[in-house]
């Protein structure tokens, strides 16, 4: 992991994707800027882009910005031998939106903030503070504009620039996550657009079983450090899109088809196959009532482990890609406590 982005994210308040619209509403009402951290593909950008009915959206990709794109391009006036700055396109768009729909609030969305170059970050810092760029100080953002930014968490960022303390303090920062149950509801809302042909092949009931089983199965992989680290809501949506295409092309859809597509899109096969028949559907319903075991050991699990087993589990968590998450840190602390207890018992 790049040391330049090794900021402390674990202490941030964790919010659900469904909490974001209310947070944006609060920030709009109080003129506070919002920064959303989250894992790649968890829906940070998607949740903002889905709010276009309530807000006019002006979007900037921080990675592709240069300083002139924030402040405007300098133009030399030969007659007066002076330099003036053209208005940047994003500011023109914000002002046009306000002129055409003054009662509709706007989101100025700056995506992937940690990928902004240092000189761009400095210009953004002034914008966040004064709600205007220094080249156009009189063109302040209208009161109905809220500035929102999003970026990946430190453990998921391989490149980027450190957010300076002055820049970070100009935001209210939260960490967003998307639970399997929330994602299942999201899939339901876009089901007709993404899986219409799959529904024609499987039927509505079997499609619902397929969606539930796929999300439950894949959620183990995006939550479990010991399995392939790459599955997330974005890759799962890619999976459903390709499944729909195959169903339309072939006129049928099998377990083998689902597993082949899963390996290509999410990195591992689809294990759950209960949706394929009525008998398996009943088995699926029975298994749905069985509580899934947490990937991190409980205190009772730890008490039953030997000293060697405790050290092995600790080592596995420390090597995992999500070793800096709050859940992992809590597990390591509990393991360390149990190791000390075991060592005292051996010395007694």
Secondary structure, 3 states (H helix, E strand, C coil): CCHHHCCCCCCCCEEEHHHHHHHHHHHHHHCCEEEEEECCCCCHHHHHHCCCCCCEEEEEEHHHCCHHHHHCCEEEECCCCEEEECCCHHHHHHHHHHHHCCCCCEEEEEECHHHCCHHHHHHHHHHHHHCCCHHHCCCCCCCCEEEEEEEECHHHCCCCCCCCHHHHCCEEEEEEECCHHHHHHHHHHCHHHHCHHHHHHHCHHHHHHHHHHHHHHHHHHHHCCCCCCCCCHHHHHHHHHHHHHHHHHHCCCCHHHHHHHHHHHCCCCCCCCHHHCHHHHHHHHHHHCCCCCCCCCCHHHHHHCCHHHHHHHHHHHHHCCCCCCHHHHHHHHHHHHHHHHHHHHHHC
